[in-house]
């Protein structure tokens, strides 16, 4: 399932959501300007290396600031495109529900929660973790709480190259998404030297979004979306 847009208009102009997308895109363009050796060095210095934080800082790696800096690095075009698509579709409504400044803190806090969850499941990992997906997962968790019945235009692949577009309630899409994260986390073997997707970070960010949204929401909006 690939979400394309939601039928859930906003009141506030989503300047923080747009700013985050621009910042991530700018960092990614900088990554593209580096040769492979310098890019690897950037990932180890600004990406979060779990073993460096749990077992003492390792040579060539960054410190605790990488919990934040790693949120703005991405490992490839599809990586950043997927994260920014989800942030654009769902982030503007969450920003609208809590205001600009609160959304900044909410986004960063869920990103930290995602990083801590990844550390708990992979304390000895020696490969850098990068990407905004932990914080974006927090946005998805908040959206599930606030707008479970908002309609989301979704591209669904059926068999091979065949696909159809459906309008799904947000709760269907988001429950399916978090279910995939839980399943993949259960099936992924623990290997401290292996790369791959940080499913535990997705789960931790999503759970943080569910838990924190009651503290950050500013008001309850009604009547701004259609039911399916």
Buried (B, 14 or more C-beta within 10 A) or exposed (E): BBBEEBBBEBEBEBEBBBEBBEEBBEBBEEBEEEEEEEBBEBBBBBBBBBBBBEEEEEEEBBEEEBBBBBBBBBBEEEBBEBBBBBBBBBBBBBBBBBBBEBBBEBBBBBBBBBBBBBBEBBEEBBBBBBBBBBBBBBBBBBBBBBBEEBBBBBEEEEEEEEEEEBEBBBBBBBEEBBEEBBEBBEEBEEEEEEEEBBBBBBBBBBBBBBBBBEEBBEEEBEEBBEEB
